[in-house]
Amino acid sequence: MNLLIFIKRNSVYIVIFHLFLMYLYFKREFSSNPIPYLNISFYALTYFIIQDSLAKTRFNKEVVVLFMSLFLYLSILFSISKLIKFSEEQIVLEYILSELIIRFLLLTISIYLFIYAHKFIRTSELIKLFYSVSLSLIIILANFNRYILFPNLINTNRGFSLWQNKNYSIMVICIILLLIFWYKYYHKIFVLSEYLNSIIFIFTLINLIEPVHYLAIQWKFDNWFKGQMINLILIILMMIFWYARLVYLNSEGSIENERYLMNFQYLNGFVAKPHKNLLSNLFVKSTTSTILLTFLGITVITLLLYITKKLTFFLLLNTFFISIIVLLALFFSINSIKKDWQNQISIFLKDKINK
């Protein structure tokens, strides 16, 4: 699909939403800083792209629906909610509910990917989706029940600290589930529709940033602006991959490729196409050593700070734990998709080659 065709098809919705977003910016509904509004703008564009791709999706439709739900909430639904005027007491409840919905959506996607990666759960994808939604809802309600019943607890120092810890626990669960997902994908236990591996990789990076941001707060680092900038870059990258997938789904070869992937469970194994390029070779040589050196560097610095009594034992353990699962997730995810990158970025080079 040509970019101009996509813009023409969605131009009315894009213009209306961005006029509304400008109104929110002038009202300073989110922040006086323009970056959160840019994030929401790219969330909305990504949602429109995913929505267009849904009709053409034949394989992994449930994954696409989950991501579409996430971006629908992050862009349109969350922005519209700002039109509702809350009293001072209700603002706390609004904040808690908006955070819980985001945690619920992120956790649901992570749980579904975990279930999808395991062949022992032999049931339809819709049932897996139902299990994911139900389990995510149970975990969220169990973890945050005190704040749902008594939202004003968050206004106390102890209550807000506990709220951050509970958020942190959900982040860690998501990362562990995604780590297992990538471990399974690394061993080619299952396959994904084209470009979804890169999209889920970006989604994994977004999830990895959150606990690192939490640890940075514990270390007394002010990194709100940097975090927003990194998030903006990752969202733009994800939007690019969703658009590349939309172009792929409208190509002639997509039907045959998707049918092959859908029949994967009837095959004895999956043999990746022999892509070897400079990027892949560099990753093969550098990924393991880079991650190992990064972990050793973090370990040495953290131990030195602990010995000099610059941080507590609890923060020491937390830093080690997050460092290990983050680096493992990066190792398995990068090594899992590096062989597919040449095939996926080739769609942007076709026009140049044809010329």
N, C-alpha and C positions, 0 to 999 in steps of 0.2 A: 504493500500500500504506500503510495506516494504521500509525503508529509503534507503537501497542499490539500490532498483529498481528505486527510484526517482533520486538518484545521477547518476546512469548509463544512464538513459534516458536523463538527462540534463547536463551530464558531459562536453561535448564539449562547450556548451554555458557558463557554469559556469567557466571553465578554461580560455576561451578567454576573458570573461569580467573581471576576476580578474587579468589577465596579463595586460589588458588595464588600470585597476584601479591602479596597481603598477606603470605603466608608468606615470599616472597622479600624483601619490604621489611623485615620484622622481623629477617630474617637478614642484612640489609644486603649482599645479593649484588651489587647494582649500585653503589649509593651510599647515603649517609645522607640525601641530598637527595631529597625526594619527586617532584621534577619528572621525572626519567627514568622513574619508575614510572607517572606520569600519561601520559607519551608512549606507553609500552607499552600502557596501557589503551586509549587512542584508536586505536593501531595495531590492536589486537584487534577493537574495535568496527567499525573500517573493514573489516577482513578479513571479518567476518560479513556486513556489508552487501554487499560485493562478491560473496561466495559466493552470497548470495540472488539477486543480479542476474544471475548467470552463466546460469542456466537460461532467462531471458527475453531474453538478448542474442542478436541476429541479425546485427548488423553490428559490425565491429571486435572480434570475440570474442577474437582473439589479444592485443590490447591489454589487455583485461580480465583475461585469464589471467596476463599478465605482472605486472600490478599486484597481483593476488591472490597470486601467488607471493612478491612483495616483502613484502607485509604479513603473509603467513603466517610468513615467516622472522623478520621484525622483532618479531613479537608472540609467537606460540606456540612455534615451533621454537627461537628464541634463548633464551626463558625456560626451556624444558625442559632445554636444554643445561646450565643452571646446576645441575641435579641431579647431573651427573657430576662427581665429585671428581678433580681433577687434581693431580699432584705439582707442586712449584715449577718444575721444568724444563718440564713439559707446559703450564703456564699461559701461557707465552710462545707456544707453538704454538697454543693455543686462541684467544688474542687475534688472532694473525695470520690463522688460518683464518676466524674470525668477520668480521674486516675484509675479507678477500678475497671472502667470499660476498656481503657488502653491495655492494662495488665491482662484482662480477660482475653482480649483479641490476640495479644502477643503469645500468651500461654496456650491458647487454643491452636494456633498455627504450629507451635513447637510440639505440642502433644500429638497433633495429627501427623506431622512429619515423622515423629518417633514411631507411631503405630504403623504408618505406611512402610517404614523401613524394615518391619518384622513380618516375615512370611508366616509365622505361627498363628497370627491373627487372620484366619481365613474367613473373611466375610466381605460383603459389598463395601464399596468406598463410601456410600451414604451412611451405612451403619458405623463405619470407622469415624466418619464426620460427627455422627450423633454421640459416639463415645467420647470424642475429643471435646466437644462443646459441654457435655454433661460433667466430665471429669474436671475440666477447667473451671466451670461454675462452682463445683463443690469445693475445690481448692481455694478459690478466691473468697467464697463466703466463709469458709472455715478460718482462713488466715486473717481476714479483715472484719470478722463479725462484731468485734467491740466498737469499731469506728462506724460501722453501718448502724448499730443501735444507739451509739453515743458519739455523734460526729464532733461535738465540742471538745472531746478529749485531745484532739490534735492541736488545740490552742495552748496547751500546757507544754513546758519544756520536755518533761518526761514522755508525754503523749506523742509529741512530734518526733522525738528520738526513736521511740518504739515503732512509729509509723514508717520511718525511714528503714529500720531494720526489717520490717515485714515486706516492704517493697524490695529490699535487697534480696530477701529469701526467694521471692518470685523470679527475680532476675537470674539468680543462680540456678534455679530449677530449669528455666528456659535454656540456659547455656549447656547444662548437663544433657538435656534432651537433644539439643542440636549437635552436641559432641558425639553422642551415640548415633544419631542420624548420619553424620559425616563419616564416622567409622564404618558403618554399614555400606555407605556409598563408595567409600575408598576401596572396599573389597568387592565391589560390583555385585552386591546382593540384589540390587534392584536398579531400575533405570528411571530417568525423568524425561519429560518432554523437553524439546529444545529450548535453551535459554533459561529454563527454570533453575538449573543448577547454579548459574551465575547470579540469578535473582535471589535465591536462597542464601548464597554466599554473602551478598550485600546485606540481606536481612540478618544473617549471623553476626556480621561486623557491627551492625546497629545495636544488636543485643549485647555484644561484648563491651561496647563503649559504656553502657549504663552502669554496671558494677565497678568499672574502672573509675568512672566519674564519682561514684559513691565513695570509693577508697580515697580519691583525691580530696574530697571534702574532709574525710577523716584525717588526712595528712595536712589539712588546713591550706590546700591549694585553691585559689580562685580561678576556675577554668570554665565558667559559664559561657563566655564568648567563644572560646576555642571549641567547646563542645558543640555549640550551635553551628559553627562553621564546618566542623567535621561532619555533623549530621546533614547539613545542606549539601556538601559534596557527595555523600553517600546516597542521598535521595535523588540527586541529579543522575548519578551513575545507574541507580535502579530504574529510573524513568527511561534512560537510554536503552537498557536491556529489555524493558517491557515493549518499547517501540520496535526494537530489533525483532522481538518475538512476533509482534503484530505484522511486520513485513514478511517474516518467515511463514506465518500461517496463511498469508495471502499468496504465497508462491506456489508454483506447480508441484514441486516435489514434496510439499509438506504432508499431503494426504498419505502418500506411500510411506514416508518416514514415520509418521505417527502410528500408522497401522502396524508397522514393524515393531515399534516400541510397545504397543498394546498387546502384541502376541509374545512378548518377552517371556512370560511365565511358562509358556509351552516349550521354550528352548532350554537346552542343557547349560548354556552359559552365554555370556555376552562378550563379544570381542570388539573392542574399540577400534575405530578406523585409525589407520597408521598416520597420525599427524605428528610430524616432528618439525619444529621450527626453532628459531633462536630463543624465543621467549620460553618455550617448554624446556629446552636444554638448560637454560639458565636457572629455572626453578628447580629442576632435578638436582643440580649441583649445589644450589645455595639454600634451599628452603630449610632442610634439616639443620645444617650448620648455623644458619642465621638464628633460627628459633632456639637452638641449644645455647648459643652465645648470649642471646637476649635473656634467657632464663638464668644463666650463670651470673650475668651482670646484675640482674634484679636481686638475686640471692646475696651476692657480696655486699651490695649497697644496703639492703635491708638489714643484714646481720650487723654491719658496721653501725647503722643507726640504732639498732637495738642495744648493742654493746655500750654505745655512748649515751644510752638512756634517752634517745630522742623520740622513741615510740614505745607503746605498751606491748605486752606479750600477745594480747588479743588482736591488735592491729598487725603484729608480725605474722600470726597464723592466718589471718584473713588475707593478707597480701600474698603469702605463699600459695594459699588455696586458689585464689582468683588467678594468680599468675600461671599456675599449672593448668587449670582447665581452659583458660583463654589461649595459652600457647598450644595446647593439644588440639583445641578446636581449630585454630589457625592452621596447624600442621595438616590435619586430615582434610580440611576443606580446600586448602590451596592445592595440595597434592592430588585431590580427587578431581578437580576441574581443570587443572593445567593442560591436560591432553586435549580437552575439548575447546579451548579458547580459540585456536586458529580457525576451527570450523565455524565458530560463532561470530567472530569479528569479520569473517570473509564476506558477510552480507553487505558490509559497508564499503567493500572494495570492488564489488561486482561491476558497478557502473564505470569505475575507472579502468578496469581490465577490459571491459567491452569497448571502451573508447579507443 
